[in-house]
């Protein structure tokens, strides 16, 4: 895969090298010149960086940091996102904004400039921002040019001190080679030579992490990135793990959705919302009827706010392909419709942003976070395996073993799919296929949530639901777009469209009708393949016959005992 000529805007790509002892800058420059690099004039800079985070280090736990940099010139706020590896180099998001003179430092994400707020608030919510570390850096930096490729980087030799109220808590020397033009690969030989000749080592830890280590601060356990369910795991613990994974997916997608620079942000956030709501259905019996009530309302409203934005994103993205199915004279009349859709999208985005940044929503997000944190402490999720102590198991449905419950849940979800699918005939109304689509989607979400503990052959078969869901989705999308086009045309702006544009919209409705018929025709054969008798017997046995390999009953039905 070819490397981009220049790191994209807002992206920092660099090699970070740590010196374990004394380092003479001249030796670093000698190594660079020996490899043919040209060095510009060196300059010395002193910087004081103060890192802000919540008391619980919410940003750091997600690989991010918020920094206030002082020194020569105006102070600047900087957000750094999670790092990813590019060979030995590190790539991460970096967004800087000036802090105007006399402006008070932000006490919470709400006080940040808009772009930084959109990046920080989904993580810190309404939490207060406090100083967690102060770092002094004496930097010697210069430009570094590769004559062979023209690649440009900044070479920095940083002498860093972690400052505390009592003085200097620790110090270290770090070298950074930050690619500015030409990609990081042009400077990989220099990084390798510095490791070989000067005894440096590639460092993944940030200055902030090293400063906190110097303070002796114990970092919170890392967030669960995958559920990692086990058959003997309590059903309530399994639910907590699945909810955490999907909650973090939503929070990771929210900054992208807020910024609006990539339509995938809204899509990913909407999918995460749906997966959370599916998890409430799957694991609800383990928590009791009231435990998740506020969270259901929270994510239900979030889904309803995201939906119109996503529908308009999809419509605008598909318009070029749809217009190619129209005669050229009609396609040329669609420009006013595109303007109308863009205006509607802007209006829906304003509604979405108002909800995402509202105090009421952020407080409900914090309430859900506290629930997950209590469950993680109860089940010691995120602790090292050796630190887990044996805990007495209770008797409520939340304490049933997940392996005993999983197949019953899959059986129930599959049964609903087969029942609804068998009702679909040649002349069934769209609502019948929509009901089947929802049942298939819920089966997929159930299978995804329980994949770690479900029988392997069942999981492999359920992967085939993707094709069925795609066909039902194509049919539903065509019908939904027909309805939306009709609805949008009935707005005040829509009624002002010219007659030619109205005719072009009529042509689009005809295109959607043809696509819906094609998807429905393909669905019939796909359903025959999907609903073969073998899998009906495997997943939906007769009422008096227990599912193979599942001696325990289906999903818990007795009232749940409330857990702390």
ABEGO torsion letter per residue (X at the ends): XBBBABBBBGBBBBBBBBBABBBBAAAAAAAAAAAGBBBBBBBBBBBBBBBBBBAAGAAAAAGBBBBBBBEBEBBBBBBBBBBBBBEABBBBBBBBBBBBBGBBBBABAAABBAAAAAAAAAAAEABBBBBABBBBBBBBBBBBBBAAAGBBBBBBBBBBBBBBAAEBABBBBBBBBBBABGEAAAAAAAAAAAAAAAGBBBBABBAAAAAAAAAGBBBBBBBBABAGBBAABBAAAAAAAAAAAAAAAAAAAAAAAAAGABAAAAAAAAAAAAAAAAAAAAAAAAAEAAAAAAAAAAAAAAAAAAAAAAAAAAAAAAAAAAAAABBAAAAAAAAAAAAAAAAAAAAAAAAAAAAAABAAAAAAAAAAAAAAAAAAAAAGBGBBAAABBBBBBBABAAABBAAAAAAAAAAAAAAAAAAAAAABBAABBAAAAAAAAAAAAAAAAAAAAAAAABBAAAAAAAAAAAAAAAAAAAAAAAAAAAAAAAAAAABAAAAABBAAAAAAAAAAAAAAAAAAAAAAAAAAAAAAAAABAAAAAAABBBAABBBBGBABBBBBABBBBBBX
